[in-house]
Amino acid sequence: MKRGKKRRAPSPLLLRELAALEEAAAARGIQIHYDRLEASGLILNSGLCTLNGEYHLFIEKRKSVADKILFLKHQLEQEYTTP
């Protein structure tokens, strides 16, 4: 049986920053989804899409908290028009 690596818990400072970015995204009408972006061996990229007139941001849930923060910052810097 495989044993996974034990990861250290992310710092509370990083978790607060991630929560603040998630709130900023929600205020802009962007719904965030943390999922495994893999299906039938096909690995998908994280990114923003529009579904039924709403913005949805899909993020690979296995990314580190620091990577999620960087990705969210980059996405929130973009200008989006209301669909």
Secondary structure, DSSP 4 states (H G I P E B T S, - for coil): ---PPPPPPPPHHHHHHHHHHHHHHHHTTEEEEEE--EETTEEPPPEEEEETTEEEEEEETTS-HHHHHHHHHHHHHS-----
